[in-house]
Amino acid sequence: MIKEDPSIQESLLQLSIQLGHPLDKASAEQLYQNARDLLSHTSPTPIMLARFAGTLLVDRIQDPEGEELKWFQAQIEQCLDEEEVEESIESLHRTDTL
């Protein structure tokens, strides 16, 4: 089970303000819980959990319809460990140079 870390929720609140899309406390808590649930099968480090939650926040802002976010979450559920989660996060933000 992933240990609760209120500093990650606070970081999400601050990041959302910096990005110009402030979250209320309940939304930040929900986003954090979603990140914890999606990573629960990988036993992530606190830094990975924070990075993943931040990625979910940015994706939520960039794709309000949620299509890319739904796809990304499905990919994360298939990851076997933290390294695969990291690779999925990196691949999400790559631009296709072809």
Secondary structure, 3 states (H helix, E strand, C coil): CCCCCHHHHHHHHHHHHHCCCCCCHHHHHHHHHHHHHHHCCCCCCHHHHHHHHHHHHHHHHHCCCCHHHHHHHHHHHHCCCHHHHHHHHHHHCCCCCC
